Amino acid sequence: MKINKRFILSFLAPLMILISGIGLTLRDNSRKILYLPIGLMGIVIILERVISRELERKNILKKIKSFQKVK
């Protein structure tokens, strides 16, 4: 069975944000800065997927409109 990379990232990104949130709330002040990068990477992964999905939809809509003009 082949596992899709996007499928894994869809579970990994929220988990990264959750770990970051837990680390920021439960650690003492000197160690909190270590959890920021993992939280930011989780947010970036989610935003990248949202933006790429939106661009793909726009491209498909442009193709549909160009076919409608031809006919």
Summary of the structure (lengths in Angstrom):
residues: 71
radius of gyration: 18.9
end to end distance: 42.9
largest distance: 66.1
contacts: 164
relative contact order: 0.12
helix: 86%
strand: 0%
